[in-house]
Structure formats: structure tokens, C-alpha cells
Amino acid sequence: MKTLLKLTLSLAVLGLLSAPVFAGNIALTGHDDDFHYNFGPNKVDAGSQLAAMVKFAENGSSLPVLTFDAGSELTDALTGLGISFTNVNPDSAGAVTASLFNASTYSAFVVASDGSCGGCDNDATGEVAIAAQSTAIDNFLNAGGGIVGLAGADSTGFYDFVPQTATSVGGAPSTGYSQTSVGATYGINAVNGDETHNLFQNPGTDGESSFYQVAEVNSFGNSSIPGPNAAATLICVNCTTTGGVITGGGGSTPEPASLVLLGTGLLALGILAKRKALPVR
């Protein structure tokens, strides 16, 4: 009995230590896919990339996505792509609240491109309101909710809503984009032909989290981020965050069966302990 008790305890502790943590996926791109899905010229690739990033952020969930769009470009695009959503206008006073970021209600949230793209919907008012919910966003990500951020363009604070803000630089070519092996793994395609609005610093440099991976590169770059491998689209797989800093990524998605196994082990441990405590008759 004593040996069995020790074995059960060891298995329970091992299960506790190895049990995966719930975490969410992040996808960020300098392409204003919301605008170009509606106005071209490369609607097909823009729509494909947008749909792929949303699917990546949903991470298998069937829940709708939450969108922040002060106009209708993102919501029109998602409607056209057959993606279920609930939209909140971030420019409306008091509309962006912590309660919105609920992983039991939404699989992910998507932020429309900044107006400095030359026709996109969002502006500094709404972007500040979203970023102000940093604690709720951290909790949402850690609970398995996903994040998609479209073009920040010339807005230096656009990506402030992302845990550990991604470092971007406005200005990017319209061509020279290619999918990396990471992009191929997650089905996130490159987009060429549309005017593109910002690139990202490489993961692990200039304050960019090293847990990001590059899904799409540009061969030309811009004045601050040179080619031939300038990051155009970033992803973070199964990210966790603590205090506004990304502290993990690339791990496996938690499986309910693992948690059930752990619970079963602890229950068995309790039963054995109780039996040991009973007097012998």
C-alpha cells in the first residue's frame, strides 16, 4: 500500500509539473488586408491572409471573434469571408471595456488597420482605448484567446494593445514578399501587389519578443529595416504573458485529457490516503 501511495503521488506531481498552460496565438501584419479585401487590387491574397491569420488566432475554437473597427472595412471583409464576429467601435466613449476580453465568449479579437494607411478605419482615439485594457488582454491571451493586428502604418502606438508591444516601422514596398517556412506551416500566405504600410523588427531585437516567429518577409525592406529578410508578418504560437511581457511561446495547446488525468491521479491519492487512515478491524 505504501509503495502504491508513493507511486500515485509521484505520478500526480509529474502530471502537475508537465500539465500545459493555456495560451493564445498572436498574428501581426503590416498589410492592410481589411482595406484591400474591399478595394483591391489583390483581393484574393489579402482575403486569404486575413482568413488564415484569424484561423490561426482562433486555434481550433468555434467561438466568434471580437472586432474593433471604427468603420466597416474589417467587418465587411469578415462577412465576405464567412467569419462570425461581434464588432465594437473603439472610438465610442466607454465602448472598450475589460469584460469584452472573455475567452469563453470570443475565440480571438481583431484590430482593424490604422487610418494612416490612406483609407483604413481606426485612429488614435480607439487605439488608445484598446491599449488601456492591457491587463484584460493579458488575461485573455493566457486563457487561450487569440490576437490579430492589421497594419499600424505610421501610427507608432498602434500595436500598444499587444502584450510586449511589437516594434514596427512605417513604410514598406508593395512587392517582394514571400512566405517563410513558418508561414507555410500555419497556412499564412504572402501578399504582393497591394500597398503595404509597415515592417517589424526581427524577433529578439529592439525590444521585440524572441518568442515571435516570422511568417512573411520582404526582400527590399525600408530605410530602417533592410532586406532581404525584413519581417512583414509576425506570429507567436501559444504565447503566455506576465506583467505585459511575453514569457512563453511555441508550446503545445493544453489538452483537456491531460487535465482530467491529473485530476484522476489526485483523486486516487486522496482515496488511498483516506484508506490508510482508517483503523484496521
DOVEX-500729 format. One record per residue (C-alpha): x, y, z; chain. Coordinates in steps of 0.02 Angstrom, whole numbers. Each point is the difference from the previous one (the first is absolute). Last residue first. Layout:
BEGIN
+--------+--------+--------+-------+
!      X !      Y !      Z ! kette !
+--------+--------+--------+-------+
!      X !      Y !      Z !     A !
...
+--------+--------+--------+-------+
END
This chain:
BEGIN
+--------+--------+--------+-------+
!      X !      Y !      Z ! kette !
+--------+--------+--------+-------+
!   -546 !   -206 !    601 !     A !
!    149 !    107 !    -56 !     A !
!    -24 !    184 !     38 !     A !
!    -26 !    118 !   -149 !     A !
!    146 !    119 !    -39 !     A !
!     70 !   -108 !   -138 !     A !
!   -169 !     -3 !    -84 !     A !
!     -7 !    190 !      2 !     A !
!    173 !     16 !    -76 !     A !
!    -46 !   -122 !   -138 !     A !
!   -158 !     96 !    -41 !     A !
!     93 !    167 !     -5 !     A !
!    134 !    -68 !   -115 !     A !
!   -131 !    -71 !   -115 !     A !
!    -80 !    172 !    -12 !     A !
!    168 !     79 !    -37 !     A !
!     32 !   -123 !   -140 !     A !
!   -173 !     26 !    -73 !     A !
!     25 !    189 !      0 !     A !
!    165 !    -18 !    -93 !     A !
!    -79 !   -114 !   -128 !     A !
!   -144 !    121 !    -23 !     A !
!    124 !    142 !    -30 !     A !
!     92 !   -102 !   -129 !     A !
!   -163 !    -48 !    -84 !     A !
!    -48 !    184 !    -15 !     A !
!    152 !     24 !   -113 !     A !
!    101 !    158 !     18 !     A !
!     70 !     70 !   -163 !     A !
!    182 !    -47 !    -19 !     A !
!    141 !    123 !     27 !     A !
!     69 !    125 !   -126 !     A !
!    -13 !    149 !    115 !     A !
!     44 !     59 !    173 !     A !
!     34 !    154 !    105 !     A !
!    -74 !    139 !   -106 !     A !
!     15 !    156 !    109 !     A !
!   -149 !    105 !     54 !     A !
!     11 !    -55 !    181 !     A !
!      4 !   -183 !    -45 !     A !
!    -43 !    -63 !   -173 !     A !
!    -30 !   -169 !    -80 !     A !
!     11 !    -39 !   -184 !     A !
!    -64 !   -156 !    -85 !     A !
!     83 !     42 !   -166 !     A !
!     57 !    179 !    -29 !     A !
!    -17 !     62 !   -177 !     A !
!     81 !    140 !    -98 !     A !
!    -34 !     67 !   -175 !     A !
!    111 !    118 !   -100 !     A !
!    170 !    -42 !     75 !     A !
!    143 !     64 !   -108 !     A !
!     95 !   -148 !    -71 !     A !
!     92 !     71 !   -152 !     A !
!    -16 !    134 !     57 !     A !
!     35 !    151 !    109 !     A !
!   -105 !     66 !    146 !     A !
!     27 !    187 !     26 !     A !
!     -3 !     69 !   -178 !     A !
!   -120 !   -134 !    -60 !     A !
!      9 !   -186 !    -40 !     A !
!     36 !    -64 !   -174 !     A !
!    -19 !   -190 !     14 !     A !
!   -156 !      5 !    107 !     A !
!    -36 !   -140 !    121 !     A !
!   -152 !   -101 !     55 !     A !
!    -34 !   -119 !    146 !     A !
!    136 !     65 !    117 !     A !
!     -1 !    -76 !    174 !     A !
!    -32 !     90 !    163 !     A !
!     65 !    -75 !    163 !     A !
!    155 !    111 !     -8 !     A !
!   -110 !    146 !     51 !     A !
!     38 !    160 !    -94 !     A !
!     91 !    127 !    111 !     A !
!    115 !     58 !   -139 !     A !
!     53 !   -179 !    -43 !     A !
!    -61 !   -171 !     58 !     A !
!   -121 !    -22 !   -144 !     A !
!     52 !    103 !   -152 !     A !
!    -65 !    178 !     -6 !     A !
!   -167 !     15 !    -87 !     A !
!    -56 !     73 !   -166 !     A !
!   -133 !    129 !    -37 !     A !
!   -123 !     62 !   -130 !     A !
!    -25 !   -115 !   -148 !     A !
!    -73 !     56 !   -167 !     A !
!    -80 !   -152 !    -78 !     A !
!     90 !    -93 !   -139 !     A !
!     70 !   -143 !    103 !     A !
!    -73 !    -91 !    150 !     A !
!     88 !   -149 !     80 !     A !
!   -100 !   -146 !     68 !     A !
!    -35 !    -57 !    177 !     A !
!    -33 !   -188 !     -8 !     A !
!     70 !    -38 !    173 !     A !
!    148 !   -106 !    -56 !     A !
!     20 !    104 !   -158 !     A !
!     19 !    159 !    101 !     A !
!    133 !    -84 !    106 !     A !
!     90 !    -59 !   -157 !     A !
!      1 !    181 !    -56 !     A !
!   -124 !     78 !   -123 !     A !
!     66 !    129 !   -120 !     A !
!    -22 !    186 !    -27 !     A !
!     98 !    100 !   -129 !     A !
!   -140 !    115 !    -52 !     A !
!    -97 !    149 !     67 !     A !
!    149 !     73 !     94 !     A !
!     -7 !     50 !    183 !     A !
!    -15 !    158 !    105 !     A !
!    -35 !     12 !    186 !     A !
!    117 !    -83 !    125 !     A !
!    -61 !   -129 !    124 !     A !
!     56 !    -59 !    172 !     A !
!   -128 !   -122 !     71 !     A !
!    -64 !     54 !    171 !     A !
!     32 !   -124 !    140 !     A !
!   -182 !    -56 !     16 !     A !
!    -83 !     72 !   -156 !     A !
!   -117 !    149 !     28 !     A !
!    147 !    117 !    -28 !     A !
!      3 !    -57 !   -182 !     A !
!    -67 !    164 !    -68 !     A !
!    114 !    113 !    101 !     A !
!    118 !     53 !   -140 !     A !
!   -145 !     32 !   -120 !     A !
!     83 !     13 !   -172 !     A !
!    -71 !   -165 !    -66 !     A !
!    -68 !   -103 !    145 !     A !
!    -63 !   -128 !   -125 !     A !
!   -101 !   -146 !     70 !     A !
!      6 !    -71 !    176 !     A !
!    -70 !   -172 !     37 !     A !
!     -9 !    -68 !    179 !     A !
!    -52 !   -170 !     66 !     A !
!    -86 !    -52 !    161 !     A !
!     71 !   -151 !     93 !     A !
!    -24 !     55 !    181 !     A !
!    175 !     77 !      2 !     A !
!    -48 !    108 !   -148 !     A !
!   -160 !     62 !     83 !     A !
!     92 !     34 !    163 !     A !
!    129 !    106 !    -90 !     A !
!   -139 !     90 !    -92 !     A !
!    -91 !     36 !    163 !     A !
!    160 !     73 !     73 !     A !
!     35 !    103 !   -157 !     A !
!   -173 !     78 !     -8 !     A !
!     71 !    175 !    -30 !     A !
!     70 !    -63 !   -166 !     A !
!   -178 !    -12 !    -69 !     A !
!    -47 !    177 !     51 !     A !
!    165 !     69 !    -68 !     A !
!    -35 !    -83 !   -168 !     A !
!   -176 !     70 !     -4 !     A !
!     55 !    180 !     18 !     A !
!    159 !    -24 !   -104 !     A !
!    -96 !    -48 !   -156 !     A !
!    -83 !   -151 !    -81 !     A !
!    -81 !    -14 !   -172 !     A !
!    120 !    -15 !   -146 !     A !
!      8 !    122 !   -145 !     A !
!    179 !     57 !    -21 !     A !
!     93 !   -124 !    110 !     A !
!      2 !    142 !    127 !     A !
!   -176 !    -56 !     48 !     A !
!     67 !   -144 !    106 !     A !
!    -48 !   -178 !    -46 !     A !
!   -139 !    -96 !     87 !     A !
!     32 !    -89 !    166 !     A !
!    -52 !   -184 !     11 !     A !
!    -51 !    -92 !    159 !     A !
!      7 !   -186 !     30 !     A !
!   -106 !   -151 !     49 !     A !
!   -135 !    107 !     78 !     A !
!   -126 !    -38 !    137 !     A !
!     93 !   -118 !    117 !     A !
!    162 !     91 !    -39 !     A !
!    -73 !    160 !     73 !     A !
!     81 !    163 !    -52 !     A !
!   -160 !    100 !    -10 !     A !
!    -10 !     14 !    189 !     A !
!    151 !    115 !      3 !     A !
!    -97 !    136 !    -89 !     A !
!     16 !     83 !   -170 !     A !
!   -164 !     93 !    -29 !     A !
!     27 !    136 !    131 !     A !
!     -1 !    140 !   -127 !     A !
!    -26 !    -65 !   -177 !     A !
!    163 !      6 !    -97 !     A !
!     30 !   -187 !     29 !     A !
!   -154 !    -45 !   -103 !     A !
!    -37 !   -177 !     59 !     A !
!    -36 !   -140 !   -123 !     A !
!    -61 !   -176 !     34 !     A !
!     66 !   -130 !   -121 !     A !
!    -36 !   -156 !   -103 !     A !
!    118 !    -29 !   -147 !     A !
!    -81 !    -34 !   -169 !     A !
!    140 !     82 !   -101 !     A !
!   -116 !    135 !    -68 !     A !
!    -64 !     36 !    175 !     A !
!    179 !      8 !     61 !     A !
!     42 !    126 !   -135 !     A !
!   -153 !    107 !     35 !     A !
!     45 !     -1 !    186 !     A !
!    178 !     54 !    -36 !     A !
!    -50 !    139 !   -119 !     A !
!   -151 !     61 !     99 !     A !
!     55 !    152 !    100 !     A !
!     65 !     19 !    178 !     A !
!     50 !   -184 !     -1 !     A !
!     45 !    -98 !    156 !     A !
!    -51 !   -180 !    -31 !     A !
!    -44 !   -142 !    119 !     A !
!     10 !   -173 !    -77 !     A !
!   -136 !   -132 !      5 !     A !
!     23 !   -163 !     97 !     A !
!     40 !   -158 !    -99 !     A !
!    174 !    -17 !     75 !     A !
!    136 !    -91 !    -97 !     A !
!    139 !    125 !     34 !     A !
!   -110 !    153 !    -26 !     A !
!    160 !    102 !    -28 !     A !
!     57 !   -115 !   -141 !     A !
!   -172 !      5 !    -80 !     A !
!      1 !    190 !     11 !     A !
!    174 !      5 !    -78 !     A !
!    -54 !   -116 !   -141 !     A !
!   -157 !    100 !    -38 !     A !
!     99 !    162 !    -10 !     A !
!    132 !    -80 !   -110 !     A !
!   -127 !    -75 !   -119 !     A !
!    -96 !    163 !    -10 !     A !
!    155 !     99 !    -44 !     A !
!     54 !   -135 !   -124 !     A !
!   -167 !      3 !    -91 !     A !
!    -34 !    187 !     10 !     A !
!    161 !     47 !    -88 !     A !
!    -46 !    170 !    -76 !     A !
!   -103 !     13 !    104 !     A !
!   -132 !    110 !     80 !     A !
!    -96 !   -109 !    121 !     A !
!    129 !   -134 !     37 !     A !
!    129 !    138 !    -16 !     A !
!    -65 !    100 !    147 !     A !
!    -14 !   -147 !    120 !     A !
!    166 !    -73 !    -60 !     A !
!     93 !    155 !     57 !     A !
!    167 !    -90 !    -10 !     A !
!    126 !     39 !    138 !     A !
!    -47 !   -162 !     86 !     A !
!    -24 !    -65 !    177 !     A !
!    -56 !   -175 !     54 !     A !
!    -11 !    -54 !    183 !     A !
!    -49 !   -172 !     66 !     A !
!    -66 !    -33 !    175 !     A !
!     53 !    -99 !    152 !     A !
!    -71 !   -125 !    123 !     A !
!    142 !    -77 !     99 !     A !
!     54 !   -178 !    -30 !     A !
!      3 !   -130 !    140 !     A !
!    179 !    -61 !     20 !     A !
!     28 !     54 !    179 !     A !
!   -174 !    -50 !     58 !     A !
!      9 !   -167 !    -90 !     A !
!    168 !    -37 !     79 !     A !
!    -71 !     44 !    171 !     A !
!   -148 !   -116 !    -27 !     A !
!    111 !   -140 !    -65 !     A !
!    115 !     14 !    150 !     A !
!   -145 !      0 !    122 !     A !
!    -73 !   -155 !    -82 !     A !
!    167 !    -89 !     12 !     A !
!     22 !     48 !    182 !     A !
!   -174 !    -64 !     42 !     A !
!     31 !   -162 !    -95 !     A !
!    161 !    -28 !     98 !     A !
!    -90 !     33 !    165 !     A !
!   -140 !   -121 !    -46 !     A !
+--------+--------+--------+-------+
END
